[in-house]
């Protein structure tokens, strides 16, 4: 493939990126593009009673690896603590270095409004990373500057103000997506939220309004869906 792209899906916790955009990830991976799931934390503090926080961290990282393999992607989990993310120069610099090394063309991450503090911080961190990785004025271990675009994906905890701009047909990818989700204990066994049922139903609903079987959605950053010019987009004067 001569025009191979790299899509990086950045979630606050292991499992976030997969539930939000796993079917989209698989669609692009099987078409020959590179896909990476980057988890800022493992999401270990949702540990079930029978397992310690540290053991659950290891379990979730292993589950992330299994899910990524099914989706044809790579998985990276950083060692920040669940429910303790902060926006500071240390994390921005660390992720910016990673971005300059891996060179994603597009980052897909959480929407900016969320009931979960880690989710809400994740896109703010990536916006800061976008600037620091992209500007040549920042010397990050001699790595060349790299700029990437950002889109937001859909999560049940991040729905305040989330109105989709893009509907992606993932009808052919959806069964594999569900198989990947099933690798996560919390998705299949949570007593507080029916993750598997919700995301299967969400894919169905988004597919209905797209006139396809299943779809996943994305959203431009605030103001990013505005188009400027001297004509109506798609309607040339001649």
N, CA, C and O of each residue as an XYZ file, in Angstrom:
952
protein
N       0.847     -1.190      0.000
C       0.000      0.000      0.000
C       0.883      1.240      0.000
O       1.720      1.406      0.887
N       0.703      2.106     -0.981
C       1.558      3.289     -1.112
C       1.114      4.434     -0.208
O       1.924      5.290      0.146
N      -0.151      4.457      0.164
C      -0.659      5.553      0.983
C      -1.086      5.044      2.343
O      -2.187      5.331      2.814
N      -0.208      4.290      2.963
C      -0.504      3.684      4.257
C      -0.575      4.753      5.339
O       0.315      5.597      5.444
N      -1.629      4.716      6.137
C      -1.824      5.662      7.228
C      -1.623      4.966      8.571
O      -1.637      3.739      8.663
N      -1.438      5.775      9.600
C      -1.323      5.255     10.962
C      -2.380      5.937     11.821
O      -2.339      7.151     12.017
N      -3.325      5.155     12.331
C      -4.362      5.667     13.220
C      -4.018      5.239     14.645
O      -3.800      4.057     14.913
N      -3.972      6.207     15.551
C      -3.731      5.929     16.961
C      -5.006      6.241     17.746
O      -5.521      7.358     17.691
N      -5.502      5.257     18.467
C      -6.708      5.429     19.267
C      -6.285      5.528     20.723
O      -5.772      4.567     21.297
N      -6.501      6.690     21.315
C      -5.990      6.992     22.652
C      -7.138      7.002     23.658
O      -8.061      7.810     23.555
N      -7.070      6.106     24.619
C      -8.081      6.026     25.660
C      -7.486      6.260     27.029
O      -6.292      6.051     27.242
N      -8.310      6.690     27.948
C      -7.843      6.903     29.313
C      -7.496      5.584     29.989
O      -6.598      5.523     30.830
N      -8.227      4.514     29.608
C      -8.051      3.208     30.250
C      -8.074      2.108     29.199
O      -8.633      2.283     28.117
N      -7.468      0.983     29.523
C      -7.590     -0.190     28.657
C      -9.069     -0.515     28.474
O      -9.800     -0.659     29.454
N      -9.502     -0.628     27.246
C     -10.888     -0.923     26.934
C     -11.646      0.254     26.376
O     -12.596      0.063     25.616
N     -11.256      1.475     26.728
C     -11.986      2.653     26.247
C     -11.913      2.786     24.734
O     -12.937      2.898     24.059
N     -10.702      2.772     24.212
C     -10.539      2.942     22.772
C     -11.174      1.824     21.986
O     -11.711      2.042     20.900
N     -11.110      0.599     22.546
C     -11.678     -0.545     21.841
C     -13.201     -0.436     21.746
O     -13.766     -0.674     20.678
N     -13.868     -0.083     22.838
C     -15.325      0.008     22.775
C     -15.772      1.191     21.913
O     -16.813      1.128     21.258
N     -14.986      2.265     21.915
C     -15.374      3.466     21.187
C     -15.154      3.343     19.683
O     -15.989      3.785     18.895
N     -14.049      2.754     19.288
C     -13.685      2.769     17.867
C     -13.032      1.473     17.410
O     -12.290      1.463     16.427
N     -13.302      0.385     18.114
C     -12.660     -0.877     17.762
C     -13.037     -1.394     16.395
O     -12.199     -1.960     15.693
N     -14.291     -1.210     16.003
C     -14.716     -1.685     14.678
C     -14.092     -0.848     13.571
O     -13.703     -1.373     12.528
N     -13.999      0.471     13.807
C     -13.314      1.350     12.851
C     -11.846      0.947     12.747
O     -11.280      0.898     11.655
N     -11.237      0.660     13.900
C      -9.830      0.244     13.914
C      -9.629     -0.990     13.047
O      -8.698     -1.047     12.243
N     -10.499     -1.973     13.210
C     -10.358     -3.213     12.445
C     -10.577     -2.970     10.954
O      -9.902     -3.579     10.123
N     -11.501     -2.097     10.612
C     -11.771     -1.779      9.203
C     -10.506     -1.271      8.523
O     -10.194     -1.661      7.398
N      -9.781     -0.397      9.220
C      -8.568      0.171      8.624
C      -7.387     -0.795      8.714
O      -6.561     -0.852      7.804
N      -7.307     -1.547      9.799
C      -6.201     -2.496      9.935
C      -6.261     -3.558      8.846
O      -5.238     -3.892      8.247
N      -7.450     -4.092      8.585
C      -7.543     -5.159      7.588
C      -7.358     -4.628      6.168
O      -7.103     -5.395      5.238
N      -7.489     -3.288      6.005
C      -7.221     -2.669      4.702
C      -5.736     -2.355      4.521
O      -5.333     -1.827      3.484
N      -4.926     -2.678      5.528
C      -3.484     -2.512      5.399
C      -2.893     -1.325      6.110
O      -1.691     -1.080      6.001
N      -3.708     -0.572      6.841
C      -3.203      0.583      7.576
C      -2.727      0.160      8.959
O      -3.141     -0.879      9.473
N      -1.872      0.953      9.549
C      -1.350      0.675     10.889
C      -2.302      1.264     11.926
O      -2.755      2.400     11.786
N      -2.600      0.498     12.953
C      -3.482      0.953     14.027
C      -2.824      0.652     15.369
O      -2.333     -0.453     15.602
N      -2.823      1.641     16.237
C      -2.261      1.484     17.581
C      -3.277      1.940     18.616
O      -3.853      3.022     18.498
N      -3.494      1.113     19.627
C      -4.268      1.529     20.796
C      -3.294      1.989     21.876
O      -2.440      1.222     22.321
N      -3.428      3.239     22.289
C      -2.613      3.780     23.378
C      -3.515      4.020     24.577
O      -4.459      4.807     24.509
N      -3.218      3.335     25.675
C      -3.982      3.495     26.905
C      -3.122      4.276     27.899
O      -2.004      3.860     28.205
N      -3.620      5.383     28.396
C      -2.835      6.187     29.340
C      -2.743      5.513     30.699
O      -1.735      5.662     31.390
N      -3.757      4.786     31.090
C      -3.726      3.955     32.298
C      -4.350      2.608     31.951
O      -4.957      2.443     30.892
N      -4.190      1.652     32.857
C      -4.821      0.349     32.636
C      -6.293      0.366     33.022
O      -7.057     -0.485     32.567
N      -6.704      1.319     33.854
C      -8.068      1.302     34.374
C      -8.227      0.271     35.481
O      -9.251     -0.403     35.588
N      -7.189      0.167     36.299
C      -7.085     -0.933     37.254
C      -7.925     -0.776     38.522
O      -8.124     -1.744     39.256
N      -8.420      0.435     38.783
C      -9.130      0.637     40.049
C     -10.586      0.160     39.990
O     -11.306      0.248     40.985
N     -11.015     -0.340     38.844
C     -12.319     -0.991     38.766
C     -12.199     -2.479     39.047
O     -12.995     -3.280     38.559
N     -11.208     -2.838     39.831
C     -10.922     -4.249     40.075
C     -12.068     -4.954     40.798
O     -12.661     -4.389     41.717
N     -12.381     -6.179     40.392
C     -13.393     -6.966     41.103
C     -12.877     -7.376     42.484
O     -11.669     -7.346     42.722
N     -13.769     -7.757     43.390
C     -13.360     -8.059     44.773
C     -12.320     -9.166     44.899
O     -11.543     -9.180     45.854
N     -12.301    -10.081     43.955
C     -11.431    -11.252     44.104
C     -10.005    -11.014     43.617
O      -9.197    -11.942     43.640
N      -9.670     -9.802     43.177
C      -8.342     -9.561     42.615
C      -7.813     -8.204     43.076
O      -8.576     -7.248     43.210
N      -6.514     -8.127     43.316
C      -5.907     -6.879     43.773
C      -5.822     -5.882     42.628
O      -5.936     -6.243     41.457
N      -5.620     -4.629     42.990
C      -5.491     -3.581     41.982
C      -4.319     -3.876     41.051
O      -4.448     -3.752     39.833
N      -3.176     -4.268     41.618
C      -1.990     -4.514     40.792
C      -2.188     -5.721     39.884
O      -1.779     -5.700     38.723
N      -2.810     -6.766     40.404
C      -3.063     -7.940     39.562
C      -4.077     -7.612     38.467
O      -3.985     -8.123     37.351
N      -5.043     -6.755     38.796
C      -6.026     -6.378     37.779
C      -5.398     -5.506     36.705
O      -5.794     -5.568     35.541
N      -4.419     -4.692     37.089
C      -3.672     -3.916     36.095
C      -3.028     -4.857     35.071
O      -3.132     -4.648     33.862
N      -2.369     -5.884     35.578
C      -1.726     -6.856     34.685
C      -2.757     -7.574     33.830
O      -2.532     -7.803     32.642
N      -3.891     -7.932     34.434
C      -4.938     -8.616     33.680
C      -5.469     -7.738     32.562
O      -5.658     -8.212     31.442
N      -5.714     -6.462     32.849
C      -6.268     -5.576     31.823
C      -5.277     -5.335     30.696
O      -5.669     -5.240     29.533
N      -4.008     -5.236     31.028
C      -2.998     -5.076     29.988
C      -2.951     -6.310     29.094
O      -2.802     -6.197     27.878
N      -3.079     -7.485     29.701
C      -3.111     -8.724     28.914
C      -4.371     -8.787     28.053
O      -4.317     -9.220     26.902
N      -5.498     -8.357     28.604
C      -6.739     -8.324     27.834
C      -6.623     -7.360     26.656
O      -7.126     -7.631     25.566
N      -5.948     -6.224     26.892
C      -5.747     -5.242     25.821
C      -4.924     -5.835     24.686
O      -5.209     -5.590     23.514
N      -3.914     -6.607     25.029
C      -3.090     -7.258     24.011
C      -3.912     -8.250     23.186
O      -3.775     -8.313     21.964
N      -4.763     -9.021     23.856
C      -5.603     -9.993     23.153
C      -6.588     -9.297     22.220
O      -6.773     -9.709     21.076
N      -7.221     -8.228     22.727
C      -8.192     -7.499     21.911
C      -7.515     -6.876     20.693
O      -8.037     -6.936     19.581
N      -6.343     -6.275     20.919
C      -5.623     -5.636     19.818
C      -5.232     -6.647     18.750
O      -5.316     -6.353     17.557
N      -4.808     -7.827     19.163
C      -4.428     -8.858     18.198
C      -5.612     -9.238     17.313
O      -5.456     -9.406     16.104
N      -6.788     -9.372     17.909
C      -7.993     -9.705     17.143
C      -8.311     -8.609     16.133
O      -8.767     -8.887     15.024
N      -8.065     -7.357     16.529
C      -8.386     -6.206     15.679
C      -7.253     -5.831     14.727
O      -7.360     -4.849     13.993
N      -6.166     -6.610     14.734
C      -5.050     -6.343     13.827
C      -4.253     -5.122     14.200
O      -3.657     -4.475     13.339
N      -4.236     -4.795     15.494
C      -3.602     -3.564     15.962
C      -2.513     -3.868     16.983
O      -2.329     -5.010     17.404
N      -1.798     -2.819     17.370
C      -0.825     -2.903     18.452
C      -1.407     -2.249     19.691
O      -2.288     -1.394     19.596
N      -0.913     -2.651     20.852
C      -1.407     -2.112     22.121
C      -0.251     -1.596     22.956
O       0.756     -2.282     23.136
N      -0.402     -0.380     23.463
C       0.582      0.226     24.368
C      -0.173      0.724     25.593
O      -1.165      1.441     25.460
N       0.286      0.353     26.782
C      -0.330      0.835     28.016
C       0.734      1.534     28.861
O       1.745      0.936     29.228
N       0.490      2.793     29.158
C       1.411      3.555     30.001
C       1.134      3.246     31.472
O       0.126      2.625     31.810
N       2.047      3.692     32.343
C       1.976      3.274     33.741
C       1.385      4.328     34.678
O       1.669      4.318     35.876
N       0.570      5.231     34.144
C      -0.100      6.194     35.015
C      -1.230      5.496     35.776
O      -1.758      4.476     35.333
N      -1.587      6.066     36.927
C      -2.585      5.442     37.795
C      -4.001      5.817     37.382
O      -4.296      6.976     37.093
N      -4.855      4.825     37.361
C      -6.265      5.010     37.063
C      -6.888      6.020     38.035
O      -6.610      5.998     39.234
N      -7.737      6.907     37.492
C      -8.465      7.918     38.272
C      -7.546      8.969     38.886
O      -7.955      9.712     39.778
N      -6.290      9.030     38.402
C      -5.346     10.009     38.923
C      -4.635     10.778     37.811
O      -3.608     11.409     38.060
N      -5.166     10.734     36.593
C      -4.533     11.472     35.503
C      -4.530     12.970     35.797
O      -5.488     13.510     36.350
N      -3.446     13.624     35.422
C      -3.362     15.078     35.515
C      -2.770     15.612     34.213
O      -2.005     14.928     33.532
N      -3.137     16.836     33.886
C      -2.569     17.493     32.713
C      -1.355     18.275     33.169
O      -1.481     19.332     33.787
N      -0.181     17.754     32.861
C       1.051     18.429     33.240
C       2.106     18.209     32.161
O       1.900     17.425     31.235
N       3.217     18.893     32.281
C       4.234     18.831     31.234
C       4.866     17.452     31.122
O       5.305     17.053     30.044
N       4.915     16.719     32.237
C       5.558     15.401     32.199
C       4.817     14.462     31.271
O       5.436     13.838     30.409
N       3.501     14.343     31.426
C       2.750     13.413     30.585
C       2.680     13.916     29.146
O       2.740     13.120     28.209
N       2.553     15.237     28.962
C       2.498     15.786     27.605
C       3.805     15.511     26.864
O       3.794     15.104     25.702
N       4.916     15.734     27.536
C       6.219     15.499     26.908
C       6.425     14.019     26.605
O       6.923     13.659     25.539
N       6.044     13.180     27.535
C       6.217     11.731     27.326
C       5.410     11.243     26.138
O       5.925     10.499     25.304
N       4.159     11.649     26.051
C       3.321     11.199     24.941
C       3.753     11.863     23.635
O       3.681     11.249     22.571
N       4.204     13.125     23.715
C       4.678     13.812     22.505
C       5.898     13.098     21.919
O       6.019     12.987     20.699
N       6.788     12.622     22.759
C       7.936     11.847     22.275
C       7.473     10.565     21.593
O       7.993     10.179     20.545
N       6.489      9.914     22.202
C       5.954      8.682     21.623
C       5.325      8.956     20.261
O       5.487      8.176     19.323
N       4.610     10.064     20.165
C       3.983     10.449     18.899
C       5.036     10.727     17.830
O       4.880     10.314     16.681
N       6.101     11.423     18.204
C       7.162     11.686     17.218
C       7.835     10.398     16.760
O       8.303     10.310     15.625
N       7.885      9.401     17.636
C       8.481      8.119     17.258
C       7.550      7.315     16.347
O       7.993      6.738     15.353
N       6.269      7.279     16.686
C       5.322      6.409     15.979
C       4.645      7.086     14.794
O       4.188      6.409     13.872
N       4.576      8.411     14.810
C       4.071      9.214     13.686
C       2.639      8.849     13.241
O       2.427      8.516     12.075
N       1.680      8.906     14.138
C       0.295      8.692     13.694
C      -0.191      9.854     12.836
O       0.167     11.004     13.087
N      -0.994      9.562     11.838
C      -1.616     10.610     11.025
C      -2.873     11.152     11.691
O      -3.238     12.314     11.513
N      -3.527     10.289     12.461
C      -4.785     10.656     13.100
C      -4.837     10.059     14.497
O      -4.477      8.900     14.702
N      -5.287     10.860     15.453
C      -5.572     10.376     16.805
C      -7.078     10.423     17.019
O      -7.712     11.453     16.791
N      -7.641      9.315     17.453
C      -9.046      9.235     17.852
C      -9.080      9.084     19.366
O      -8.450      8.181     19.915
N      -9.808      9.957     20.037
C      -9.809      9.930     21.498
C     -11.171     10.336     22.038
O     -12.110     10.578     21.279
N     -11.264     10.406     23.362
C     -12.519     10.730     24.026
C     -13.060     12.095     23.600
O     -12.310     12.965     23.157
N     -14.362     12.262     23.742
C     -14.996     13.563     23.620
C     -14.621     14.396     24.845
O     -14.234     13.847     25.877
N     -14.738     15.727     24.731
C     -14.211     16.639     25.739
C     -15.035     16.711     27.014
O     -14.532     17.173     28.039
N     -16.292     16.266     26.982
C     -17.139     16.309     28.169
C     -17.394     14.891     28.662
O     -17.767     14.015     27.882
N     -17.192     14.668     29.949
C     -17.384     13.328     30.478
C     -17.686     13.376     31.966
O     -17.284     14.302     32.671
N     -18.401     12.362     32.429
C     -18.621     12.188     33.865
C     -17.386     11.607     34.545
O     -17.294     11.607     35.772
N     -16.424     11.107     33.741
C     -15.199     10.512     34.296
C     -14.042     11.490     34.107
O     -13.725     11.839     32.969
N     -13.400     11.943     35.189
C     -12.308     12.919     35.067
C     -11.185     12.480     34.131
O     -10.647     13.303     33.390
N     -10.822     11.194     34.153
C      -9.762     10.710     33.266
C     -10.165     10.861     31.799
O      -9.349     11.245     30.961
N     -11.420     10.558     31.500
C     -11.900     10.678     30.117
C     -11.826     12.136     29.663
O     -11.376     12.420     28.553
N     -12.265     13.053     30.517
C     -12.277     14.473     30.152
C     -10.870     15.022     29.970
O     -10.648     15.908     29.146
N      -9.914     14.496     30.741
C      -8.533     14.974     30.631
C      -7.836     14.435     29.389
O      -6.954     15.094     28.838
N      -8.220     13.257     28.949
C      -7.522     12.610     27.839
C      -7.466     13.476     26.583
O      -6.378     13.650     26.036
N      -8.590     14.034     26.090
C      -8.487     14.881     24.898
C      -7.714     16.173     25.140
O      -7.079     16.695     24.224
N      -7.762     16.687     26.355
C      -6.972     17.888     26.668
C      -5.478     17.568     26.619
O      -4.677     18.362     26.127
N      -5.119     16.395     27.136
C      -3.723     15.964     27.059
C      -3.297     15.834     25.601
O      -2.207     16.269     25.231
N      -4.152     15.236     24.771
C      -3.782     15.016     23.379
C      -3.742     16.319     22.583
O      -2.966     16.432     21.634
N      -4.553     17.292     22.947
C      -4.462     18.607     22.296
C      -3.117     19.259     22.614
O      -2.499     19.872     21.743
N      -2.667     19.124     23.856
C      -1.361     19.664     24.229
C      -0.240     18.898     23.541
O       0.764     19.484     23.138
N      -0.412     17.588     23.410
C       0.563     16.763     22.704
C       0.623     17.149     21.233
O       1.703     17.194     20.643
N      -0.526     17.427     20.645
C      -0.590     17.820     19.239
C       0.305     19.040     18.992
O       1.020     19.099     17.992
N       0.260     19.998     19.897
C       1.079     21.195     19.743
C       2.559     20.900     19.999
O       3.428     21.300     19.224
N       2.828     20.191     21.102
C       4.228     19.975     21.471
C       4.942     19.058     20.487
O       6.115     19.270     20.178
N       4.245     18.043     19.995
C       4.860     17.137     19.020
C       5.007     17.805     17.662
O       5.921     17.487     16.901
N       4.102     18.734     17.360
C       4.079     19.320     16.025
C       4.956     20.528     15.821
O       5.338     20.828     14.690
N       5.286     21.232     16.887
C       6.059     22.465     16.737
C       7.561     22.178     16.775
O       8.038     21.510     17.692
N       8.306     22.671     15.795
C       9.751     22.406     15.755
C      10.515     23.082     16.885
O      11.661     22.725     17.157
N       9.895     24.051     17.544
C      10.573     24.742     18.635
C      10.796     23.887     19.869
O      11.581     24.258     20.742
N      10.119     22.747     19.958
C      10.310     21.835     21.087
C      11.314     20.763     20.693
O      11.081     19.999     19.757
N      12.421     20.710     21.403
C      13.436     19.686     21.159
C      13.130     18.495     22.058
O      13.320     18.564     23.272
N      12.660     17.414     21.469
C      12.313     16.214     22.221
C      13.266     15.097     21.831
O      12.969     14.273     20.967
N      14.407     15.089     22.482
C      15.430     14.061     22.237
C      15.848     13.995     20.778
O      16.223     12.930     20.289
N      15.787     15.123     20.076
C      16.210     15.170     18.688
C      15.242     14.557     17.706
O      15.561     14.434     16.523
N      14.059     14.165     18.169
C      13.058     13.563     17.279
C      12.423     14.630     16.400
O      12.161     15.744     16.853
N      12.181     14.286     15.156
C      11.616     15.248     14.210
C      10.188     15.596     14.594
O       9.454     14.728     15.066
N       9.772     16.847     14.404
C       8.386     17.244     14.696
C       7.394     16.423     13.887
O       7.665     16.017     12.757
N       6.242     16.191     14.496
C       5.195     15.437     13.795
C       3.839     15.961     14.232
O       3.558     16.061     15.427
N       2.999     16.297     13.259
C       1.661     16.815     13.547
C       0.615     15.783     13.130
O       0.787     15.075     12.137
N      -0.462     15.708     13.896
C      -1.533     14.754     13.622
C      -2.884     15.439     13.803
O      -2.994     16.446     14.503
N      -3.897     14.885     13.168
C      -5.262     15.361     13.356
C      -5.930     14.650     14.520
O      -5.462     13.603     14.967
N      -7.024     15.219     15.011
C      -7.768     14.639     16.134
C      -9.244     14.506     15.767
O      -9.843     15.425     15.207
N      -9.816     13.356     16.089
C     -11.254     13.146     16.064
C     -11.669     12.529     17.391
O     -10.865     11.888     18.066
N     -12.926     12.726     17.758
C     -13.449     12.176     19.011
C     -14.370     11.002     18.712
O     -15.044     10.973     17.682
N     -14.392     10.027     19.629
C     -15.254      8.853     19.456
C     -16.257      8.768     20.600
O     -16.201      9.532     21.564
N     -17.177      7.813     20.463
C     -18.387      7.796     21.294
C     -18.262      6.826     22.465
O     -17.948      5.648     22.290
N     -18.518      7.351     23.664
C     -18.457      6.555     24.885
C     -19.657      6.919     25.753
O     -20.002      8.097     25.856
N     -20.291      5.948     26.371
C     -21.515      6.210     27.132
C     -21.282      7.208     28.266
O     -22.216      7.885     28.695
N     -20.047      7.305     28.752
C     -19.742      8.235     29.839
C     -19.419      9.645     29.335
O     -19.252     10.564     30.137
N     -19.332      9.818     28.032
C     -18.857     11.087     27.456
C     -19.913     11.734     26.562
O     -19.558     12.365     25.567
N     -21.183     11.597     26.883
C     -22.218     11.963     25.920
C     -22.690     13.408     25.993
O     -23.442     13.836     25.117
N     -22.285     14.174     26.995
C     -22.739     15.566     27.082
C     -22.213     16.361     25.881
O     -21.007     16.573     25.751
N     -23.113     16.791     25.020
C     -22.733     17.585     23.856
C     -22.185     16.786     22.696
O     -21.772     17.363     21.690
N     -22.173     15.466     22.815
C     -21.650     14.646     21.720
C     -22.737     14.450     20.671
O     -23.711     13.732     20.891
N     -22.552     15.099     19.533
C     -23.439     14.922     18.379
C     -22.556     14.464     17.228
O     -21.688     15.221     16.794
N     -22.749     13.250     16.719
C     -21.827     12.703     15.711
C     -21.773     13.547     14.438
O     -22.787     14.072     13.981
N     -20.582     13.664     13.884
C     -20.387     14.285     12.575
C     -20.163     13.243     11.485
O     -20.501     13.469     10.323
N     -19.590     12.101     11.865
C     -19.181     11.073     10.904
C     -19.763      9.734     11.332
O     -19.639      9.340     12.492
N     -20.395      9.038     10.399
C     -20.902      7.687     10.632
C     -20.121      6.746      9.720
O     -20.129      6.906      8.499
N     -19.449      5.767     10.316
C     -18.633      4.827      9.548
C     -19.330      3.464      9.513
O     -19.637      2.887     10.557
N     -19.573      2.963      8.315
C     -20.187      1.653      8.149
C     -19.187      0.580      8.583
O     -18.134      0.416      7.968
N     -19.532     -0.148      9.653
C     -18.661     -1.224     10.143
C     -19.427     -2.552     10.178
O     -19.172     -3.409     11.024
N     -20.352     -2.699      9.257
C     -21.187     -3.907      9.228
C     -20.340     -5.171      9.090
O     -20.595     -6.162      9.774
N     -19.339     -5.144      8.215
C     -18.516     -6.332      7.985
C     -17.539     -6.588      9.129
O     -17.050     -7.705      9.294
N     -17.259     -5.568      9.904
C     -16.254     -5.667     10.967
C     -16.859     -5.925     12.344
O     -16.126     -6.198     13.294
N     -18.175     -5.844     12.466
C     -18.786     -5.767     13.794
C     -18.650     -7.056     14.599
O     -18.442     -6.996     15.811
N     -18.759     -8.206     13.968
C     -18.626     -9.462     14.708
C     -17.221     -9.602     15.295
O     -17.058    -10.065     16.423
N     -16.221     -9.203     14.532
C     -14.843     -9.249     15.040
C     -14.655     -8.254     16.169
O     -13.962     -8.539     17.146
N     -15.270     -7.085     16.039
C     -15.264     -6.080     17.104
C     -15.851     -6.650     18.392
O     -15.273     -6.476     19.464
N     -16.977     -7.320     18.299
C     -17.599     -7.908     19.493
C     -16.714     -8.992     20.090
O     -16.642     -9.133     21.311
N     -16.041     -9.759     19.238
C     -15.104    -10.773     19.739
C     -13.981    -10.115     20.529
O     -13.578    -10.614     21.580
N     -13.475     -8.990     20.019
C     -12.411     -8.270     20.727
C     -12.911     -7.745     22.067
O     -12.206     -7.846     23.071
N     -14.108     -7.190     22.096
C     -14.657     -6.681     23.355
C     -14.775     -7.790     24.398
O     -14.572     -7.555     25.589
N     -15.101     -8.988     23.947
C     -15.330    -10.099     24.875
C     -14.064    -10.537     25.605
O     -14.134    -11.338     26.537
N     -12.912    -10.021     25.193
C     -11.658    -10.353     25.881
C     -11.546     -9.644     27.222
O     -10.755    -10.045     28.076
N     -12.331     -8.598     27.407
C     -12.263     -7.808     28.640
C     -13.247     -8.329     29.678
O     -14.440     -8.461     29.403
N     -12.744     -8.621     30.864
C     -13.585     -9.091     31.961
C     -14.674     -8.079     32.290
O     -15.835     -8.450     32.467
N     -14.302     -6.790     32.375
C     -15.290     -5.807     32.815
C     -16.419     -5.638     31.803
O     -17.556     -5.363     32.185
N     -16.117     -5.800     30.523
C     -17.149     -5.657     29.499
C     -18.175     -6.779     29.603
O     -19.365     -6.560     29.376
N     -17.720     -7.963     29.942
C     -18.607     -9.119     29.983
C     -19.217     -9.376     31.356
O     -20.208    -10.099     31.458
N     -18.641     -8.794     32.425
C     -19.054     -9.166     33.776
C     -19.396     -8.007     34.696
O     -19.746     -8.232     35.854
N     -19.306     -6.779     34.216
C     -19.602     -5.641     35.085
C     -21.027     -5.730     35.645
O     -21.976     -6.014     34.914
N     -21.159     -5.485     36.940
C     -22.486     -5.462     37.570
C     -23.070     -4.052     37.598
O     -24.224     -3.868     37.985
N     -22.281     -3.057     37.191
C     -22.748     -1.673     37.245
C     -23.209     -1.144     35.894
O     -23.970     -0.178     35.835
N     -22.749     -1.779     34.787
C     -23.137     -1.320     33.454
C     -23.012     -2.476     32.474
O     -22.041     -3.231     32.513
N     -23.996     -2.610     31.598
C     -24.018     -3.705     30.618
C     -23.274     -3.262     29.353
O     -23.886     -2.930     28.337
N     -21.940     -3.268     29.442
C     -21.112     -2.746     28.359
C     -21.364     -3.460     27.031
O     -21.604     -2.810     26.013
N     -21.310     -4.779     27.038
C     -21.420     -5.525     25.786
C     -22.768     -5.253     25.127
O     -22.836     -4.996     23.925
N     -23.832     -5.310     25.911
C     -25.168     -5.070     25.365
C     -25.299     -3.648     24.835
O     -25.884     -3.425     23.775
N     -24.750     -2.686     25.578
C     -24.874     -1.287     25.177
C     -24.187     -1.031     23.847
O     -24.774     -0.421     22.952
N     -22.948     -1.492     23.708
C     -22.203     -1.166     22.485
C     -22.677     -1.970     21.281
O     -22.547     -1.512     20.146
N     -23.221     -3.154     21.508
C     -23.855     -3.869     20.405
C     -25.107     -3.116     19.948
O     -25.360     -2.977     18.751
N     -25.887     -2.632     20.922
C     -27.098     -1.876     20.587
C     -26.757     -0.527     19.956
O     -27.443     -0.077     19.038
N     -25.687      0.124     20.452
C     -25.283      1.412     19.895
C     -24.874      1.265     18.430
O     -25.244      2.084     17.588
N     -24.113      0.220     18.139
C     -23.729     -0.026     16.749
C     -24.937     -0.255     15.866
O     -24.952      0.141     14.701
N     -25.962     -0.905     16.433
C     -27.191     -1.146     15.690
C     -27.937      0.165     15.434
O     -28.374      0.426     14.313
N     -28.080      0.981     16.469
C     -28.799      2.256     16.342
C     -28.087      3.187     15.363
O     -28.725      3.780     14.494
N     -26.778      3.315     15.501
C     -26.027      4.174     14.576
C     -26.102      3.629     13.157
O     -26.106      4.394     12.193
N     -26.161      2.304     13.028
C     -26.332      1.719     11.709
C     -27.699      2.024     11.115
O     -27.822      2.265      9.914
N     -28.728      2.014     11.964
C     -30.086      2.293     11.481
C     -30.163      3.657     10.811
O     -30.714      3.784      9.717
N     -29.609      4.687     11.467
C     -29.713      6.040     10.899
C     -28.738      6.235      9.742
O     -28.825      7.225      9.016
N     -27.801      5.286      9.567
C     -26.887      5.334      8.424
C     -27.367      4.464      7.274
O     -26.736      4.416      6.218
N     -28.504      3.766      7.483
C     -29.050      2.852      6.480
C     -28.103      1.684      6.198
O     -28.033      1.182      5.076
N     -27.369      1.258      7.247
C     -26.514      0.078      7.151
C     -26.781     -0.775      8.387
O     -27.551     -0.376      9.261
N     -26.158     -1.933      8.463
C     -26.430     -2.829      9.588
C     -25.820     -2.310     10.888
O     -26.497     -2.230     11.913
N     -24.529     -1.956     10.834
C     -23.834     -1.447     12.025
C     -22.973     -0.251     11.645
O     -22.432     -0.195     10.540
N     -22.846      0.707     12.561
C     -21.974      1.861     12.337
C     -21.374      2.313     13.661
O     -21.945      2.095     14.729
N     -20.208      2.949     13.566
C     -19.626      3.677     14.694
C     -19.440      5.123     14.274
O     -19.302      5.424     13.088
N     -19.439      6.020     15.260
C     -19.412      7.436     14.937
C     -18.158      8.129     15.457
O     -17.487      7.660     16.376
N     -17.875      9.267     14.826
C     -16.774     10.135     15.226
C     -17.267     11.577     15.206
O     -18.277     11.896     14.578
N     -16.545     12.429     15.897
C     -16.923     13.843     15.966
C     -15.685     14.709     15.785
O     -14.625     14.423     16.342
N     -15.831     15.767     15.001
C     -14.742     16.724     14.852
C     -14.537     17.503     16.146
O     -15.481     17.645     16.925
N     -13.334     18.011     16.398
C     -13.150     18.961     17.498
C     -14.081     20.156     17.322
O     -14.539     20.433     16.214
N     -14.356     20.852     18.401
C     -15.274     21.984     18.355
C     -14.866     22.955     17.248
O     -13.733     23.435     17.221
N     -15.796     23.241     16.336
C     -15.518     24.135     15.215
C     -14.859     23.474     14.036
O     -14.738     24.082     12.972
N     -14.427     22.229     14.202
C     -13.683     21.561     13.141
C     -14.526     21.123     11.964
O     -13.998     20.839     10.889
N     -15.849     21.066     12.160
C     -16.702     20.656     11.047
C     -17.178     21.832     10.210
O     -18.005     21.668      9.313
N     -16.654     23.021     10.503
C     -16.998     24.216      9.733
C     -16.199     24.221      8.431
O     -14.999     23.943      8.437
N     -16.853     24.532      7.326
C     -16.187     24.621      6.038
C     -16.314     26.038      5.501
O     -17.405     26.609      5.489
N     -15.197     26.604      5.056
C     -15.180     27.982      4.557
C     -14.780     27.999      3.083
O     -13.927     27.220      2.658
N     -15.393     28.882      2.312
C     -15.052     28.993      0.902
C     -16.090     29.829      0.173
O     -16.989     30.395      0.795
N     -15.967     29.904     -1.133
C     -16.880     30.744     -1.913
C     -18.001     29.935     -2.560
O     -18.770     30.467     -3.361
N     -18.096     28.638     -2.210
C     -19.181     27.807     -2.742
C     -19.685     26.896     -1.626
O     -19.061     26.777     -0.572
N     -20.838     26.250     -1.882
C     -21.318     25.203     -0.997
C     -20.458     23.958     -1.221
O     -20.333     23.512     -2.361
N     -19.865     23.386     -0.181
C     -19.021     22.202     -0.385
C     -19.761     21.114     -1.160
O     -20.888     20.752     -0.822
N     -19.113     20.602     -2.202
C     -19.699     19.558     -3.009
C     -20.569     20.059     -4.143
O     -21.075     19.264     -4.935
N     -20.751     21.377     -4.232
C     -21.585     21.963     -5.285
C     -20.782     23.039     -6.028
O     -20.954     24.226     -5.754
N     -19.926     22.651     -6.946
C     -19.124     23.630     -7.698
C     -20.019     24.515     -8.565
O     -21.103     24.105     -8.979
N     -19.556     25.710     -8.829
C     -20.334     26.669     -9.634
C     -20.339     26.273    -11.104
O     -21.265     26.640    -11.827
N     -19.353     25.552    -11.559
C     -19.278     25.163    -12.965
C     -19.230     23.657    -13.108
O     -19.165     23.145    -14.226
